[in-house]
């Protein structure tokens, strides 16, 4: 498998940010780590191995981004306004620095053809990938979110002042009325999955809530609930990654989502 490591200074964050790339061609996939995870977590936890067949055959090239959760959502000593401001800076880093670089690399690997990325992640990575796609659907081809949460309440409390509101999908999605934005969201291939076993209680409740919001907004999505033995842990996420990526990519071949 082709693997490369990269380190770049981020002006948006005022610090170095790292990432790894896996694969030599195919649809670019942006993977976020779980809570307070780093760019190497997805490989170390077996996520890359679970998707090896798609990487090695040139169907996807994965970019595992670094996270800064310890400076934002998990900075319990910080004031909510400062914490969400740090998260907003992280999203600016992704939009204005990381994604343009990934796009150039991916296009060169695909003989000059530009393909919008698929976003993915487990747990906190599910939250980040979904929130990013909901906010910036023009930058995405879709999302595969596993065991995600979809509000800020578990991190920042019930307050929704300022940018907190715009990072809490269960709160801002019901208010979306712009038809152009809704049309773009409806054009994406959105997959959300949650188990019903140990440590999935909050994620299960928020996934059900998200399903209701998407249905009310007529945004098509595949929302799947796995059984009571399916825990909030990597062994199950490995199975889900292989299962959902296979189906997303099969559909991608039929209807190329540029």
SEPARO-121929 format. One record per residue: x, y, z of N, C-alpha, C in turn. Coordinates in steps of 0.02 Angstrom, whole numbers. Example, Ala and Ser with C-alpha at 12.3 -4.5 7.8 and 13.67 -1.06 7.14 Angstrom:
+--------+--------+--------+--------+---------+--------+--------+--------+--------+
|  neast | nnorth |    nup | caeast | canorth |   caup |  ceast | cnorth |    cup |
+--------+--------+--------+--------+---------+--------+--------+--------+--------+
|    660 |   -284 |    390 |    615 |    -225 |    390 |    660 |   -165 |    390 |
|    642 |   -112 |    354 |    684 |     -53 |    357 |    645 |      2 |    394 |
+--------+--------+--------+--------+---------+--------+--------+--------+--------+
***
This chain:
+--------+--------+--------+--------+---------+--------+--------+--------+--------+
|  neast | nnorth |    nup | caeast | canorth |   caup |  ceast | cnorth |    cup |
+--------+--------+--------+--------+---------+--------+--------+--------+--------+
|     42 |    -60 |      0 |      0 |       0 |      0 |     44 |     62 |      0 |
|     27 |    111 |    -42 |     62 |     175 |    -43 |     41 |    216 |     18 |
|     90 |    236 |     59 |     76 |     276 |    119 |    126 |    334 |    122 |
|    101 |    394 |    135 |    146 |     451 |    142 |    125 |    494 |    201 |
|    175 |    525 |    232 |    164 |     568 |    291 |    178 |    640 |    271 |
|    137 |    687 |    297 |    145 |     757 |    280 |    136 |    801 |    341 |
|    174 |    854 |    344 |    169 |     903 |    399 |    172 |    973 |    369 |
|    122 |   1014 |    386 |    118 |    1082 |    358 |    102 |   1131 |    413 |
|    129 |   1191 |    408 |    111 |    1245 |    453 |     43 |   1272 |    433 |
|     -1 |   1279 |    481 |    -67 |    1308 |    469 |    -70 |   1380 |    494 |
|    -79 |   1427 |    449 |    -88 |    1496 |    469 |   -155 |   1507 |    504 |
|   -205 |   1467 |    488 |   -271 |    1473 |    519 |   -270 |   1453 |    592 |
|   -226 |   1405 |    608 |   -223 |    1379 |    676 |   -161 |   1402 |    714 |
|   -111 |   1427 |    677 |    -49 |    1449 |    710 |     -9 |   1393 |    739 |
|     -8 |   1336 |    704 |     28 |    1277 |    728 |     37 |   1228 |    670 |
|     81 |   1181 |    679 |     90 |    1128 |    629 |     30 |   1081 |    631 |
|     11 |   1057 |    572 |    -41 |    1006 |    566 |    -14 |    950 |    523 |
|    -31 |    888 |    542 |     -5 |     830 |    508 |    -61 |    789 |    478 |
|    -44 |    750 |    427 |    -92 |     702 |    398 |    -54 |    647 |    364 |
|    -89 |    592 |    349 |    -61 |     538 |    310 |   -108 |    524 |    252 |
|    -78 |    501 |    198 |   -116 |     482 |    139 |   -103 |    408 |    124 |
|   -157 |    373 |    108 |   -153 |     301 |     93 |   -183 |    290 |     24 |
|   -146 |    258 |    -20 |   -172 |     243 |    -86 |   -140 |    283 |   -141 |
|   -153 |    262 |   -203 |   -120 |     293 |   -261 |   -170 |    324 |   -310 |
|   -235 |    312 |   -301 |   -285 |     339 |   -347 |   -355 |    327 |   -318 |
|   -404 |    356 |   -353 |   -474 |     344 |   -334 |   -506 |    403 |   -299 |
|   -568 |    393 |   -278 |   -606 |     444 |   -244 |   -569 |    466 |   -180 |
|   -556 |    530 |   -171 |   -525 |     552 |   -108 |   -574 |    544 |    -50 |
|   -549 |    521 |      6 |   -588 |     512 |     67 |   -553 |    548 |    124 |
|   -589 |    592 |    158 |   -562 |     629 |    215 |   -588 |    595 |    278 |
|   -543 |    571 |    320 |   -563 |     536 |    381 |   -541 |    576 |    442 |
|   -590 |    589 |    486 |   -577 |     623 |    550 |   -566 |    571 |    605 |
|   -524 |    586 |    654 |   -514 |     540 |    710 |   -571 |    543 |    760 |
|   -572 |    495 |    806 |   -619 |     497 |    861 |   -596 |    550 |    911 |
|   -632 |    557 |    967 |   -620 |     612 |   1014 |   -547 |    616 |   1036 |
|   -519 |    675 |   1025 |   -450 |     692 |   1043 |   -398 |    648 |   1007 |
|   -419 |    616 |    952 |   -374 |     573 |    915 |   -329 |    612 |    868 |
|   -278 |    579 |    843 |   -230 |     609 |    798 |   -236 |    578 |    729 |
|   -197 |    605 |    683 |   -200 |     585 |    613 |   -182 |    512 |    602 |
|   -143 |    483 |    647 |   -121 |     413 |    639 |   -168 |    363 |    671 |
|   -220 |    387 |    706 |   -264 |     343 |    742 |   -300 |    293 |    697 |
|   -325 |    316 |    640 |   -364 |     273 |    596 |   -324 |    213 |    573 |
|   -260 |    223 |    560 |   -217 |     167 |    542 |   -205 |    122 |    602 |
|   -186 |    152 |    659 |   -169 |     113 |    718 |   -228 |     72 |    744 |
|   -289 |     98 |    735 |   -349 |      64 |    760 |   -376 |     13 |    711 |
|   -345 |      6 |    653 |   -367 |     -44 |    605 |   -414 |    -20 |    551 |
|   -430 |     45 |    551 |   -476 |      71 |    500 |   -448 |     66 |    430 |
|   -383 |     81 |    422 |   -352 |      76 |    356 |   -353 |      4 |    332 |
|   -338 |    -42 |    377 |   -340 |    -112 |    359 |   -409 |   -135 |    338 |
|   -460 |   -109 |    370 |   -529 |    -128 |    353 |   -547 |   -106 |    282 |
|   -514 |    -54 |    257 |   -529 |     -27 |    191 |   -474 |    -43 |    140 |
|   -428 |    -88 |    158 |   -370 |    -102 |    116 |   -388 |   -124 |     46 |
|   -441 |   -164 |     39 |   -459 |    -188 |    -28 |   -478 |   -131 |    -75 |
|   -509 |    -79 |    -48 |   -528 |     -22 |    -90 |   -469 |     25 |   -104 |
|   -423 |     28 |    -56 |   -363 |      69 |    -65 |   -316 |     36 |   -115 |
|   -303 |    -28 |   -106 |   -254 |     -63 |   -148 |   -277 |    -71 |   -220 |
|   -341 |    -67 |   -232 |   -367 |     -73 |   -301 |   -379 |     -5 |   -333 |
|   -359 |     49 |   -300 |   -365 |     115 |   -329 |   -434 |    144 |   -331 |
|   -479 |    118 |   -288 |   -547 |     145 |   -285 |   -551 |    207 |   -240 |
|   -509 |    209 |   -188 |   -507 |     266 |   -144 |   -435 |    283 |   -125 |
|   -424 |    345 |   -109 |   -362 |     368 |    -78 |   -383 |    406 |    -15 |
|   -357 |    386 |     42 |   -379 |     412 |    106 |   -330 |    464 |    132 |
|   -358 |    519 |    157 |   -319 |     571 |    192 |   -344 |    573 |    264 |
|   -302 |    553 |    312 |   -322 |     554 |    382 |   -297 |    618 |    414 |
|   -344 |    661 |    431 |   -326 |     728 |    456 |   -314 |    726 |    531 |
|   -277 |    776 |    555 |   -265 |     784 |    626 |   -325 |    817 |    658 |
|   -333 |    807 |    723 |   -387 |     839 |    759 |   -360 |    886 |    812 |
|   -402 |    932 |    834 |   -382 |     978 |    889 |   -436 |    979 |    943 |
|   -471 |    923 |    953 |   -526 |     921 |   1001 |   -506 |    944 |   1071 |
|   -443 |    929 |   1090 |   -421 |     947 |   1158 |   -418 |   1023 |   1167 |
|   -417 |   1060 |   1110 |   -415 |    1133 |   1113 |   -485 |   1164 |   1104 |
|   -534 |   1122 |   1091 |   -601 |    1149 |   1078 |   -653 |   1112 |   1119 |
|   -682 |   1059 |   1092 |   -738 |    1026 |   1125 |   -719 |    993 |   1192 |
|   -657 |    972 |   1200 |   -637 |     938 |   1261 |   -594 |    980 |   1307 |
|   -590 |   1044 |   1293 |   -555 |    1091 |   1338 |   -603 |   1113 |   1392 |
|   -611 |   1072 |   1443 |   -662 |    1084 |   1494 |   -650 |   1148 |   1535 |
|   -589 |   1172 |   1536 |   -574 |    1233 |   1574 |   -587 |   1296 |   1535 |
|   -599 |   1288 |   1469 |   -607 |    1347 |   1426 |   -678 |   1372 |   1423 |
|   -685 |   1436 |   1407 |   -752 |    1464 |   1400 |   -781 |   1443 |   1331 |
|   -846 |   1428 |   1329 |   -876 |    1401 |   1268 |   -863 |   1444 |   1205 |
|   -864 |   1510 |   1213 |   -853 |    1553 |   1154 |   -782 |   1544 |   1126 |
|   -733 |   1539 |   1171 |   -664 |    1529 |   1148 |   -656 |   1459 |   1118 |
|   -688 |   1410 |   1148 |   -681 |    1341 |   1124 |   -711 |   1333 |   1054 |
|   -771 |   1364 |   1043 |   -801 |    1357 |    977 |   -764 |   1399 |    926 |
|   -732 |   1453 |    948 |   -691 |    1493 |    902 |   -632 |   1452 |    877 |
|   -604 |   1413 |    922 |   -548 |    1370 |    902 |   -571 |   1317 |    852 |
|   -630 |   1290 |    863 |   -657 |    1242 |    815 |   -670 |   1274 |    747 |
|   -696 |   1336 |    747 |   -707 |    1371 |    684 |   -641 |   1381 |    647 |
|   -588 |   1396 |    683 |   -522 |    1402 |    652 |   -501 |   1335 |    621 |
|   -518 |   1281 |    654 |   -503 |    1214 |    628 |   -540 |   1202 |    562 |
|   -603 |   1221 |    558 |   -640 |    1213 |    496 |   -612 |   1258 |    441 |
|   -588 |   1318 |    459 |   -555 |    1361 |    408 |   -491 |   1328 |    384 |
|   -454 |   1297 |    429 |   -394 |    1260 |    408 |   -413 |   1206 |    357 |
|   -466 |   1169 |    371 |   -486 |    1116 |    326 |   -507 |   1144 |    258 |
|   -550 |   1195 |    259 |   -577 |    1223 |    197 |   -525 |   1257 |    155 |
|   -483 |   1297 |    186 |   -439 |    1343 |    149 |   -367 |   1319 |    142 |
|   -347 |   1271 |    182 |   -278 |    1247 |    179 |   -273 |   1173 |    162 |
|   -306 |   1131 |    201 |   -298 |    1059 |    191 |   -333 |   1034 |    128 |
|   -398 |   1050 |    120 |   -435 |    1023 |     63 |   -407 |   1044 |     -4 |
|   -386 |   1107 |    -14 |   -355 |    1124 |    -78 |   -293 |   1083 |    -93 |
|   -253 |   1070 |    -42 |   -193 |    1029 |    -52 |   -212 |    957 |    -70 |
|   -261 |    930 |    -34 |   -284 |     862 |    -48 |   -312 |    857 |   -119 |
|   -347 |    909 |   -140 |   -379 |     908 |   -207 |   -327 |    905 |   -262 |
|   -273 |    942 |   -254 |   -219 |     941 |   -304 |   -187 |    872 |   -306 |
|   -171 |    845 |   -248 |   -140 |     778 |   -245 |   -185 |    725 |   -276 |
|   -249 |    727 |   -257 |   -296 |     677 |   -282 |   -305 |    682 |   -357 |
|   -311 |    743 |   -383 |   -320 |     752 |   -456 |   -260 |    727 |   -494 |
|   -200 |    743 |   -470 |   -140 |     718 |   -503 |   -139 |    642 |   -506 |
|   -163 |    611 |   -452 |   -165 |     537 |   -450 |   -218 |    509 |   -496 |
|   -268 |    550 |   -514 |   -322 |     528 |   -557 |   -317 |    557 |   -627 |
|   -256 |    566 |   -650 |   -242 |     590 |   -719 |   -276 |    657 |   -733 |
|   -278 |    700 |   -681 |   -304 |     767 |   -689 |   -378 |    774 |   -675 |
|   -413 |    720 |   -663 |   -485 |     723 |   -649 |   -497 |    741 |   -576 |
|   -537 |    793 |   -565 |   -554 |     814 |   -497 |   -617 |    780 |   -474 |
|   -614 |    748 |   -417 |   -671 |     716 |   -386 |   -681 |    744 |   -316 |
|   -741 |    764 |   -300 |   -754 |     789 |   -233 |   -746 |    733 |   -182 |
|   -724 |    751 |   -122 |   -709 |     698 |    -73 |   -771 |    672 |    -37 |
|   -766 |    610 |    -16 |   -811 |     579 |     31 |   -782 |    591 |    100 |
|   -824 |    609 |    148 |   -801 |     621 |    217 |   -825 |    564 |    261 |
|   -784 |    548 |    312 |   -803 |     492 |    355 |   -770 |    499 |    423 |
|   -796 |    460 |    470 |   -768 |     458 |    537 |   -812 |    418 |    583 |
|   -783 |    397 |    639 |   -819 |     359 |    690 |   -822 |    400 |    754 |
|   -879 |    395 |    789 |   -888 |     430 |    852 |   -880 |    506 |    842 |
|   -831 |    538 |    874 |   -821 |     610 |    864 |   -804 |    624 |    791 |
|   -771 |    578 |    758 |   -758 |     586 |    687 |   -821 |    586 |    646 |
|   -872 |    549 |    669 |   -937 |     550 |    636 |   -969 |    619 |    643 |
|   -962 |    648 |    702 |   -988 |     716 |    711 |   -953 |    765 |    665 |
|   -887 |    766 |    665 |   -850 |     814 |    625 |   -865 |    806 |    550 |
|   -865 |    744 |    526 |   -876 |     734 |    455 |   -947 |    755 |    435 |
|   -996 |    740 |    476 |  -1065 |     758 |    460 |  -1075 |    834 |    464 |
|  -1050 |    864 |    517 |  -1057 |     936 |    526 |  -1025 |    974 |    468 |
|   -966 |    951 |    447 |   -932 |     984 |    392 |   -972 |    978 |    327 |
|   -998 |    920 |    313 |  -1036 |     909 |    251 |  -1102 |    947 |    253 |
|  -1135 |    948 |    309 |  -1198 |     987 |    314 |  -1186 |   1061 |    303 |
|  -1130 |   1086 |    327 |  -1116 |    1157 |    321 |  -1087 |   1176 |    253 |
|  -1049 |   1131 |    223 |  -1015 |    1147 |    160 |  -1028 |   1092 |    108 |
|  -1090 |   1081 |     90 |  -1105 |    1025 |     44 |  -1074 |   1033 |    -25 |
|  -1058 |   1094 |    -45 |  -1027 |    1104 |   -110 |   -956 |   1075 |   -113 |
|   -927 |   1061 |    -55 |   -859 |    1034 |    -52 |   -857 |    959 |    -47 |
|   -916 |    927 |    -47 |   -918 |     855 |    -31 |   -958 |    815 |    -83 |
|   -942 |    750 |    -84 |   -982 |     702 |   -123 |  -1029 |    663 |    -78 |
|  -1015 |    663 |    -13 |  -1058 |     626 |     33 |  -1023 |    615 |     99 |
|  -1055 |    575 |    142 |  -1027 |     560 |    207 |  -1046 |    489 |    228 |
|  -1000 |    456 |    263 |  -1015 |     394 |    298 |   -996 |    406 |    370 |
|  -1047 |    414 |    412 |  -1037 |     430 |    483 |  -1059 |    370 |    526 |
|  -1014 |    347 |    569 |  -1027 |     289 |    610 |  -1027 |    310 |    684 |
|  -1082 |    295 |    718 |  -1088 |     308 |    791 |  -1073 |    380 |    808 |
|  -1099 |    426 |    769 |  -1086 |     497 |    781 |  -1137 |    528 |    827 |
|  -1118 |    586 |    855 |  -1167 |     630 |    887 |  -1179 |    688 |    840 |
|  -1235 |    722 |    849 |  -1254 |     772 |    800 |  -1278 |    837 |    833 |
|  -1254 |    849 |    894 |  -1267 |     912 |    927 |  -1206 |    929 |    971 |
|  -1203 |    990 |    994 |  -1148 |    1013 |   1036 |  -1165 |   1006 |   1110 |
|  -1224 |    984 |   1127 |  -1247 |     987 |   1196 |  -1205 |    945 |   1244 |
|  -1180 |    888 |   1220 |  -1139 |     847 |   1263 |  -1071 |    876 |   1278 |
|  -1051 |    926 |   1241 |   -986 |     957 |   1249 |   -990 |   1027 |   1279 |
|  -1038 |   1066 |   1255 |  -1041 |    1137 |   1273 |  -1104 |   1156 |   1311 |
|  -1144 |   1107 |   1331 |  -1205 |    1121 |   1367 |  -1262 |   1141 |   1321 |
|  -1315 |   1166 |   1350 |  -1375 |    1181 |   1312 |  -1373 |   1250 |   1278 |
|  -1324 |   1290 |   1293 |  -1319 |    1356 |   1262 |  -1301 |   1351 |   1189 |
|  -1330 |   1395 |   1148 |  -1319 |    1393 |   1076 |  -1299 |   1462 |   1050 |
|  -1263 |   1500 |   1090 |  -1244 |    1567 |   1071 |  -1193 |   1566 |   1014 |
|  -1199 |   1614 |    969 |  -1150 |    1624 |    916 |  -1139 |   1563 |    873 |
|  -1075 |   1545 |    863 |  -1058 |    1490 |    819 |  -1072 |   1422 |    848 |
|  -1090 |   1418 |    912 |  -1110 |    1353 |    940 |  -1170 |   1327 |    902 |
|  -1219 |   1370 |    890 |  -1279 |    1350 |    853 |  -1261 |   1321 |    784 |
|  -1214 |   1353 |    750 |  -1197 |    1331 |    681 |  -1151 |   1270 |    680 |
|  -1138 |   1241 |    738 |  -1101 |    1178 |    741 |  -1142 |   1123 |    774 |
|  -1207 |   1135 |    781 |  -1251 |    1087 |    813 |  -1305 |   1067 |    762 |
|  -1291 |   1018 |    720 |  -1337 |    1001 |    665 |  -1409 |    989 |    685 |
|  -1420 |    958 |    743 |  -1489 |     946 |    764 |  -1526 |   1011 |    778 |
|  -1488 |   1065 |    788 |  -1520 |    1130 |    801 |  -1523 |   1173 |    738 |
|  -1470 |   1173 |    697 |  -1472 |    1218 |    639 |  -1506 |   1188 |    578 |
|  -1504 |   1122 |    569 |  -1535 |    1093 |    510 |  -1610 |   1107 |    505 |
|  -1648 |   1104 |    560 |  -1719 |    1118 |    554 |  -1734 |   1188 |    528 |
|  -1687 |   1235 |    537 |  -1698 |    1303 |    515 |  -1674 |   1318 |    445 |
|  -1644 |   1270 |    411 |  -1619 |    1282 |    344 |  -1678 |   1289 |    295 |
|  -1680 |   1345 |    261 |  -1735 |    1357 |    214 |  -1710 |   1375 |    144 |
|  -1645 |   1387 |    137 |  -1617 |    1405 |     73 |  -1622 |   1346 |     25 |
|  -1659 |   1355 |    -29 |  -1672 |    1299 |    -74 |  -1610 |   1275 |   -111 |
|  -1564 |   1321 |   -124 |  -1502 |    1301 |   -158 |  -1461 |   1255 |   -112 |
|  -1458 |   1272 |    -48 |  -1422 |    1231 |      0 |  -1457 |   1163 |      9 |
|  -1523 |   1164 |     15 |  -1559 |    1101 |     22 |  -1552 |   1057 |    -39 |
|  -1551 |   1089 |    -98 |  -1544 |    1051 |   -160 |  -1477 |   1016 |   -162 |
|  -1425 |   1051 |   -140 |  -1358 |    1020 |   -140 |  -1355 |    963 |    -89 |
|  -1383 |    973 |    -31 |  -1384 |     920 |     19 |  -1422 |    858 |     -7 |
|  -1476 |    870 |    -43 |  -1516 |     815 |    -70 |  -1480 |    777 |   -125 |
|  -1428 |    807 |   -154 |  -1391 |     775 |   -208 |  -1335 |    730 |   -182 |
|  -1319 |    735 |   -118 |  -1264 |     697 |    -90 |  -1286 |    627 |    -70 |
|  -1238 |    582 |    -63 |  -1252 |     515 |    -37 |  -1231 |    513 |     36 |
|  -1281 |    512 |     80 |  -1270 |     519 |    152 |  -1286 |    453 |    186 |
|  -1238 |    428 |    226 |  -1247 |     365 |    262 |  -1231 |    377 |    336 |
|  -1278 |    357 |    379 |  -1268 |     362 |    451 |  -1286 |    295 |    482 |
|  -1242 |    271 |    526 |  -1254 |     206 |    557 |  -1238 |    211 |    632 |
|  -1276 |    174 |    670 |  -1264 |     170 |    742 |  -1282 |    100 |    767 |
|  -1242 |     74 |    812 |  -1260 |      12 |    845 |  -1309 |     25 |    901 |
|  -1333 |    -30 |    932 |  -1380 |     -24 |    987 |  -1354 |    -61 |   1049 |
|  -1288 |    -69 |   1051 |  -1257 |    -104 |   1107 |  -1226 |    -56 |   1157 |
|  -1174 |    -81 |   1190 |  -1142 |     -43 |   1244 |  -1113 |     23 |   1220 |
|  -1122 |     75 |   1260 |  -1093 |     142 |   1249 |  -1121 |    178 |   1188 |
|  -1176 |    154 |   1161 |  -1205 |     186 |   1103 |  -1268 |    227 |   1120 |
|  -1285 |    234 |   1184 |  -1349 |     264 |   1202 |  -1358 |    335 |   1174 |
|  -1310 |    379 |   1188 |  -1317 |     448 |   1164 |  -1315 |    451 |   1088 |
|  -1269 |    413 |   1058 |  -1263 |     412 |    985 |  -1327 |    386 |    953 |
|  -1357 |    335 |    983 |  -1418 |     306 |    956 |  -1475 |    358 |    958 |
|  -1482 |    392 |   1014 |  -1534 |     441 |   1021 |  -1526 |    498 |    970 |
|  -1464 |    521 |    962 |  -1452 |     577 |    916 |  -1458 |    555 |    843 |
|  -1441 |    492 |    828 |  -1450 |     468 |    760 |  -1524 |    464 |    742 |
|  -1565 |    441 |    789 |  -1638 |     441 |    778 |  -1663 |    512 |    767 |
|  -1638 |    559 |    807 |  -1660 |     629 |    800 |  -1639 |    657 |    733 |
|  -1578 |    641 |    712 |  -1555 |     664 |    646 |  -1597 |    635 |    590 |
|  -1614 |    572 |    595 |  -1656 |     540 |    544 |  -1722 |    578 |    537 |
|  -1752 |    598 |    593 |  -1815 |     634 |    591 |  -1806 |    702 |    556 |
|  -1753 |    737 |    572 |  -1740 |     803 |    541 |  -1730 |    796 |    466 |
|  -1691 |    748 |    445 |  -1678 |     738 |    374 |  -1742 |    720 |    337 |
|  -1783 |    679 |    368 |  -1847 |     661 |    336 |  -1892 |    723 |    328 |
|  -1894 |    765 |    380 |  -1934 |     826 |    377 |  -1910 |    873 |    323 |
|  -1845 |    874 |    310 |  -1816 |     917 |    259 |  -1813 |    884 |    190 |
|  -1839 |    824 |    185 |  -1838 |     786 |    122 |  -1768 |    778 |     95 |
|  -1720 |    766 |    141 |  -1650 |     753 |    122 |  -1640 |    678 |    124 |
|  -1631 |    645 |     67 |  -1623 |     572 |     67 |  -1559 |    551 |    105 |
|  -1566 |    499 |    144 |  -1508 |     473 |    180 |  -1522 |    400 |    198 |
|  -1469 |    362 |    200 |  -1473 |     293 |    224 |  -1453 |    294 |    298 |
|  -1502 |    283 |    341 |  -1490 |     281 |    413 |  -1502 |    209 |    436 |
|  -1449 |    178 |    462 |  -1451 |     107 |    477 |  -1435 |     95 |    550 |
|  -1473 |     52 |    581 |  -1463 |      35 |    652 |  -1444 |    -39 |    657 |
|  -1385 |    -51 |    684 |  -1363 |    -120 |    693 |  -1385 |   -145 |    762 |
|  -1376 |   -209 |    775 |  -1409 |    -243 |    831 |  -1386 |   -225 |    901 |
|  -1418 |   -256 |    949 |  -1404 |    -243 |   1019 |  -1337 |   -268 |   1042 |
|  -1303 |   -309 |   1002 |  -1236 |    -333 |   1018 |  -1182 |   -288 |    988 |
|  -1202 |   -236 |    952 |  -1154 |    -194 |    915 |  -1133 |   -135 |    960 |
|  -1072 |   -139 |    985 |  -1047 |     -90 |   1033 |  -1014 |    -31 |    999 |
|  -1002 |     20 |   1038 |   -968 |      81 |   1016 |   -892 |     68 |   1019 |
|   -867 |     31 |    970 |   -796 |      12 |    973 |   -771 |     -9 |    904 |
|   -706 |     -9 |    897 |   -674 |     -20 |    832 |   -690 |    -87 |    798 |
|   -694 |   -143 |    834 |   -709 |    -205 |    797 |   -774 |   -200 |    757 |
|   -825 |   -167 |    783 |   -887 |    -158 |    745 |   -879 |   -105 |    691 |
|   -841 |    -52 |    705 |   -831 |      -1 |    654 |   -794 |    -29 |    594 |
|   -748 |    -77 |    605 |   -714 |    -109 |    549 |   -765 |   -143 |    503 |
|   -811 |   -180 |    532 |   -862 |    -214 |    491 |   -906 |   -162 |    454 |
|   -925 |   -109 |    489 |   -967 |     -58 |    458 |   -930 |    -21 |    403 |
|   -867 |     -5 |    414 |   -828 |      29 |    363 |   -827 |    -11 |    298 |
|   -810 |    -75 |    303 |   -807 |    -117 |    243 |   -875 |   -122 |    210 |
|   -927 |   -130 |    250 |   -995 |    -139 |    223 |  -1019 |    -76 |    187 |
|  -1014 |    -19 |    219 |  -1042 |      42 |    190 |   -999 |     71 |    135 |
|   -933 |     66 |    141 |   -891 |      91 |     86 |   -902 |     50 |     24 |
|   -911 |    -16 |     31 |   -924 |     -58 |    -28 |   -986 |    -34 |    -64 |
|  -1038 |    -19 |    -27 |  -1101 |       1 |    -59 |  -1098 |     72 |    -86 |
|  -1065 |    117 |    -49 |  -1058 |     186 |    -74 |  -1018 |    187 |   -139 |
|   -964 |    149 |   -140 |   -921 |     149 |   -199 |   -954 |    113 |   -258 |
|   -992 |     61 |   -246 |  -1029 |      29 |   -301 |  -1077 |     78 |   -333 |
|  -1111 |    117 |   -292 |  -1157 |     168 |   -319 |  -1119 |    223 |   -354 |
|  -1059 |    238 |   -328 |  -1017 |     290 |   -359 |   -998 |    271 |   -430 |
|   -987 |    207 |   -442 |   -970 |     185 |   -510 |  -1029 |    195 |   -558 |
|  -1089 |    186 |   -532 |  -1148 |     194 |   -574 |  -1164 |    267 |   -589 |
|  -1156 |    308 |   -537 |  -1175 |     378 |   -543 |  -1118 |    420 |   -514 |
|  -1067 |    433 |   -553 |  -1009 |     467 |   -529 |  -1028 |    534 |   -499 |
|  -1011 |    543 |   -433 |  -1030 |     603 |   -397 |   -973 |    652 |   -397 |
|   -968 |    691 |   -450 |   -912 |     737 |   -457 |   -924 |    801 |   -417 |
+--------+--------+--------+--------+---------+--------+--------+--------+--------+
***
